[in-house]
Amino acid sequence: EVQLVESGGGLVQPGGSLRLSCAASGFTFSTYWMHWVRQAPGKGLVWVSRIKSDGSSISYADSVRGRFTISRDNAKNTLDLQMNSLRAEDTAVYYCARGYSQYAVYFDYWGQGTLVTVSS
Amino acid sequence: QSALTQPRSVSGSPGQSVTISCTGTSSDVGGYNYVSWYQHHPGKAPKLMIYDVNKWPSGVPDRFSGSKSGNTASLTISGLQADDEGDYYCCSYVGTYSPLVFGGGTKLTVL
């Protein structure tokens, strides 16, 4: 069974940093694109970042580029999101999601999410 | 990149059909056939319903269908059922630099 479990969320002050992790199991992690998607309270889904199976290709949404860094450890089956210079508008539930089949642009399995709150 | 435009809400009675639109530009929806649709029940993980504009992942019933005309993609749900109720999001590829954008989401109510 495919499982994605996010961790690392919490309350952080504006300008602070936080590192999210996603532990993957039930599939060959090293062969899939992985993504981060977020949802602010009462708002819609917003794509954040993606990383290719071997880490050779990385993309970010304009709103987080230069502040967030996605990475993966295929030996440990983990996906990370390092978030720096956090702003109030980064407050959201952050989901990790697996790319669908060989596609880099769709997601088939999602975690339950971890809440990040940026507030003083 | 601005979010794609979806109606905030749609509704229908059991057995009826509803269509949810997703309007973008020639730089996203109109420029690529990489449009997908997700069903999201609050508190649960989103579910891929349609990809490549009109293809079904395994396990998705063919009551759900996708199409595209110009800069607007559409999701049609026929034979509405109570558990179809939830939020629906479209998503489109927009290029290599910042490749994906979602729509604002549509709340489907089954009356």
Interface residues (C-beta under 8 A of the other chain):
Chain A: H35 V37 G44 L45 V46 W47 R50 S59 Y60 A61 D62 R65 Y95 A97 Y100 Y103 A104 V105 Y106 F107 D108 Y109 W110 G111 Q112
Chain B: Q1 A3 Y34 S36 Y38 H40 A45 P46 L48 Y51 P57 D87 Y89 C91 Y93 T96 Y97 S98 P99 L100 V101 F102 G103 G104 G105
